Structure formats: C-alpha cells, structure tokens
Amino acid sequence: MLHVKLDPEIEKQAMELAESKGISLEVLVRDVLIDLIEEAEDSARLDEVYEDPDSGRTRPFEEVVRELDLEP
C-alpha cells in the first residue's frame, strides 16, 4: 500500500476535484497515476519509433498518433 503526504492545499484541491467527479480521493489518485504511466509508455513508444530514422522503422506521425489513440 502506498501512503503519500500532501501539502494541505493540494489535498484540499484534490478532495474537491474527487468530490466534483463523484469519486473517492483514492480513485482519483489511482486514475491519475494510471494516466501518467500510460502517457509515459506512449512517449517511450514514440521515442522508439523516432529514435533511428534510418532504421526503416519510421512511419508518418499521424499513423503513430492513431495507433497510440492519441487523437483529441
């Protein structure tokens, strides 16, 4: 189990956000961490694609964005 000490103002803002979404603070923090991890994984995958442009592994940026479901 993870325990995190937050600055009181950050905790208050996080609680207000969780309440506005109708979820617990624990669910909010878990969801934010999951999103952060997924973004880091997507970024790493993008880095791999663009790491060596002469490798023949490159693809158009738009294709990679669609593959990673990063479209707005």
C-alpha positions in Angstrom: 0.0 0.0 0.0 1.2 3.5 -0.9 0.9 6.4 1.6 1.5 9.9 0.3 1.7 13.1 2.4 0.3 16.0 0.5 0.5 19.7 1.2 -2.8 20.7 2.8 -3.8 23.0 0.0 -3.1 20.3 -2.7 -5.0 17.7 -0.6 -8.0 20.1 -0.4 -8.0 20.8 -4.1 -7.7 17.0 -4.8 -10.6 16.3 -2.5 -12.7 18.9 -4.1 -11.9 17.5 -7.6 -12.7 14.0 -6.4 -16.0 15.1 -4.9 -16.9 17.0 -8.1 -16.3 13.8 -10.1 -18.3 11.7 -7.5 -15.3 9.5 -6.7 -13.0 9.0 -3.7 -9.6 10.6 -3.4 -8.1 7.1 -3.6 -9.8 6.5 -7.0 -8.7 9.9 -8.3 -5.1 9.4 -7.3 -5.1 5.9 -8.8 -6.7 7.1 -12.1 -4.2 10.0 -12.3 -1.3 7.6 -11.8 -2.6 5.2 -14.4 -2.9 8.0 -16.9 0.6 9.2 -16.1 2.0 5.7 -16.6 0.2 5.2 -19.9 1.4 8.6 -21.1 5.0 7.7 -20.2 4.6 4.3 -22.0 3.2 6.1 -25.1 6.0 8.6 -25.0 8.6 5.8 -24.8 7.0 4.1 -27.8 7.0 7.3 -29.8 10.7 7.7 -28.9 11.4 4.2 -30.2 9.8 5.0 -33.5 11.7 8.2 -34.0 14.9 7.1 -32.4 16.6 5.9 -35.6 15.1 7.4 -38.7 17.5 5.4 -40.9 16.3 2.0 -39.5 13.4 1.7 -41.9 11.1 1.6 -38.9 9.7 5.1 -39.3 6.1 5.9 -40.0 4.2 9.0 -40.5 3.5 10.9 -37.3 -0.3 10.8 -37.9 -0.2 7.0 -38.2 1.7 6.7 -34.9 -0.8 9.1 -33.2 -3.7 7.0 -34.4 -2.1 3.7 -33.3 -1.5 5.1 -29.8 -5.0 6.5 -29.7 -3.7 10.0 -29.0 -6.1 11.9 -31.2 -8.0 14.6 -29.5 
